[in-house]
Amino acid sequence: MDVGVIGVGTMGRNHVRVYSELKTVNHLGVCDMNAEAAATIGKQHGATVYPSVEELLRHVDGVSICVPTPFHAKVAGQVFAAKKHTFIEKPICATAAEARTLMTGAPKGITIGVGHIERFNPIVAEIKKIVTKPLYIEMKRHNPASARVTGSSVVEDLMIHDIDIIINVFFPNPCHIYSVGNADLCSVLMECGGVPVALSASRKASKKIRMIYIEEEDFTVEGDFMSQEVTIYRKPGRYQFENERYVQENIIEKVMVNKVEPLKVELATFIDCAQKHIPFPVTPEQAIRNLVVSEQIRAGFMPKAPV
């Protein structure tokens, strides 16, 4: 399949690298408003550089859209008009309303996917196999400040990954969402089918954290998205005091996880779906729901008028 990457910023460069490594890619093209950046990444990975989106679309079967979020709708509209398979990095658009409008122009017969990459992290599938009746879920996604992020809050930038997993893997109908925060920090408590779910995200951290923690009646599961490790803590066989110290004996299990690069799995899946003309696992409808929940969360910590 012939593919292209529109936008060669941080994420776009990763898409170019991964596509250049996939055997299912025959021809790779790139384009960016920054011609020098496009030329550099094209030379590095053997990709053809095109001077415009229109020219790129004449030479490919599908594209990754990796431009800044405010431009997703415009660029995706161009790709839709050319009837090419479309992969849009998250979030699908700047707002849910904009995304709904965009999708009214989506042509039939093409595969459209959205880049919620953590869905392809192998720990998600492993944890899904283990967890049956969760009593409590907590997810943390904390980051140091990054110059690459412009025009979006921490909710759309970081927390949306965890929102996607909660509402599309574990619970389809979150309700009673309570949130506090600002553009760079956010804490959320939501009820999902009677289960409390706590999410937090930060762009002010000194330590990078990507974790999920789930309690069930008989065990607790911890997962690390970065190390791709899953640990199960079984209820202790006994509790006791030793030398005025409280001691418990836990059974700790390390889950065997087949570690992979999630982006490589994600883009290989996109190509496979496009070639077979089947839906991508992360659909535009799911991506729009992620944005709807993100907007509900942000509305919770908007400045309130004095009472």
VOMI-870121 format. One record per residue (C-alpha): x, y, z. Coordinates in steps of 0.25 Angstrom, whole numbers, padded with zeros to 4 digits, always signed. Example, Ala and Ser with C-alpha at 12.3 -4.5 7.8 and 13.67 -1.06 7.14 Angstrom:
+0049-0018+0031+0055-0004+0029
***
This chain:
+0000+0000+0000+0005+0014-0003+0004+0023+0009+0007+0038+0012+0009+0046+0025+0003+0060+0026+0011+0068+0036+0025+0064+0041+0025+0070+0055+0028+0060+0067+0017+0050+0064+0018+0052+0049+0033+0048+0049+0029+0035+0057+0019+0032+0047+0029+0033+0036+0039+0025+0043+0029+0014+0046+0023+0013+0032+0037+0013+0026+0039+0000+0034+0026-0007+0030+0027-0017+0019+0013-0015+0015+0017+0000+0011+0022+0000-0004+0023+0015-0005+0024+0026+0005+0022+0041+0003+0022+0053+0013+0018+0067+0012+0019+0079+0022+0017+0094+0021+0032+0094+0026+0039+0089+0014+0052+0088+0020+0047+0079+0031+0040+0070+0021+0052+0069+0013+0060+0065+0025+0051+0054+0030+0049+0049+0015+0063+0048+0013+0065+0041+0026+0055+0030+0023+0055+0029+0008+0041+0036+0007+0037+0045-0005+0035+0059-0002+0022+0066-0008+0020+0081-0008+0006+0080-0005-0005+0072+0001-0012+0071-0012+0000+0066-0019+0003+0056-0008-0011+0051-0010-0009+0048-0024+0001+0037-0021-0004+0030-0009-0015+0021-0004-0016+0026+0010-0010+0036+0019-0007+0039+0034-0011+0053+0038-0001+0058+0048-0003+0073+0047-0007+0082+0060-0021+0079+0065-0027+0092+0060-0024+0088+0046-0030+0073+0046-0043+0077+0041-0038+0085+0029-0027+0074+0025-0037+0062+0027-0047+0069+0018-0037+0070+0007-0033+0055+0009-0048+0051+0009-0050+0059-0004-0039+0050-0010-0046+0038-0004-0033+0033+0002-0032+0024+0014-0030+0033+0026-0023+0032+0040-0025+0044+0049-0016+0046+0061-0024+0049+0074-0032+0056+0077-0040+0055+0064-0043+0070+0064-0043+0082+0073-0057+0080+0077-0067+0069+0077-0077+0078+0069-0066+0080+0058-0063+0065+0058-0078+0062+0055-0078+0072+0044-0066+0066+0038-0071+0052+0038-0084+0057+0030-0074+0058+0018-0067+0045+0020-0068+0036+0007-0072+0022+0007-0062+0011+0004-0050+0016+0012-0045+0013+0025-0044+0024+0035-0037+0022+0048-0033+0031+0060-0019+0030+0067-0022+0027+0082-0009+0019+0083-0011+0013+0097-0022+0004+0092-0011-0003+0085-0002-0004+0097-0001-0019+0100-0004-0017+0115-0019-0013+0112-0022-0026+0106-0016-0034+0117-0023-0026+0128-0036-0027+0121-0034-0042+0122-0031-0042+0137-0042-0032+0141-0056-0037+0142-0063-0029+0154-0055-0016+0157-0058-0009+0170-0049+0003+0167-0040+0008+0156-0030+0019+0156-0021+0024+0144-0010+0034+0145-0003+0041+0133+0007+0051+0137+0017+0058+0129+0028+0069+0130+0024+0082+0122+0026+0080+0107+0028+0091+0096+0022+0082+0086+0008+0084+0092+0000+0096+0087-0015+0099+0087-0020+0088+0095-0022+0086+0110-0016+0074+0118-0030+0067+0116-0029+0066+0101-0014+0065+0101-0012+0054+0112-0024+0050+0119-0032+0046+0107-0024+0034+0105-0029+0029+0119-0043+0033+0115-0042+0025+0103-0039+0012+0110-0049+0015+0121-0061+0017+0112-0057+0008+0101-0051-0004+0108-0057-0004+0122-0069+0004+0123-0078+0009+0111-0086+0019+0119-0079+0028+0129-0088+0037+0138-0087+0047+0149-0074+0053+0145-0067+0062+0155-0054+0070+0151-0045+0081+0156-0033+0086+0150-0027+0096+0139-0021+0095+0126-0009+0088+0131-0014+0080+0143-0027+0072+0144-0033+0062+0154-0046+0054+0151-0055+0045+0159-0066+0038+0151-0076+0027+0153-0077+0016+0143-0087+0006+0145-0086+0008+0160-0071+0007+0160-0063+0019+0164-0052+0023+0154-0041+0033+0157-0033+0040+0146-0022+0050+0148-0013+0057+0137-0002+0067+0139+0008+0075+0130+0015+0080+0142+0021+0067+0148+0035+0065+0150+0033+0050+0148+0027+0043+0136+0016+0034+0140+0006+0025+0132-0001+0015+0141-0014+0008+0143-0018+0002+0157-0031-0007+0158-0036-0013+0171-0045-0026+0171-0050-0033+0183-0039-0043+0183-0027-0036+0176-0022-0023+0171-0016-0021+0158-0005-0010+0154+0000-0007+0140+0011+0002+0135+0008+0007+0121+0023+0011+0119+0030-0002+0124+0018-0010+0119+0018-0018+0132+0006-0024+0139+0006-0028+0153-0005-0036+0161-0006-0035+0176-0014-0046+0182-0021-0044+0196-0011-0048+0207-0011-0061+0213-0009-0056+0227-0008-0043+0235+0000-0042+0247+0008-0033+0256+0023-0035+0258+0031-0027+0267+0020-0017+0268+0020-0016+0253+0008-0019+0244+0012-0030+0234+0004-0036+0223+0008-0047+0213+0003-0044+0198+0004-0054+0186+0010-0045+0175+0009-0050+0161+0016-0044+0149+0008-0045+0136+0015-0049+0124+0013-0038+0114+0018-0038+0099+0025-0024+0099+0023-0017+0086+0023-0003+0080+0009+0002+0081+0010+0012+0069+0016+0001+0060+0004-0009+0064-0006+0003+0062-0001+0007+0048+0001-0007+0043-0014-0009+0047-0018+0003+0040-0012-0002+0027-0018-0016+0029-0032-0010+0031-0030-0001+0019-0026-0013+0010-0037-0021+0015-0047-0010+0015-0051-0012+0029-0053-0003+0041-0041+0002+0049-0042-0002+0064-0043+0012+0068-0054+0018+0061-0058+0033+0058-0071+0030+0067-0062+0026+0078-0053+0037+0077-0064+0047+0077-0069+0041+0090-0056+0043+0096-0056+0057+0092-0070+0059+0098-0065+0053+0111-0053+0062+0110-0062+0074+0108-0071+0070+0120-0058+0069+0129-0053+0083+0124-0066+0089+0127-0065+0085+0141-0053+0093+0144-0057+0105+0136-0057+0118+0145-0070+0119+0152-0078+0133+0153-0078+0138+0167-0091+0133+0175
***
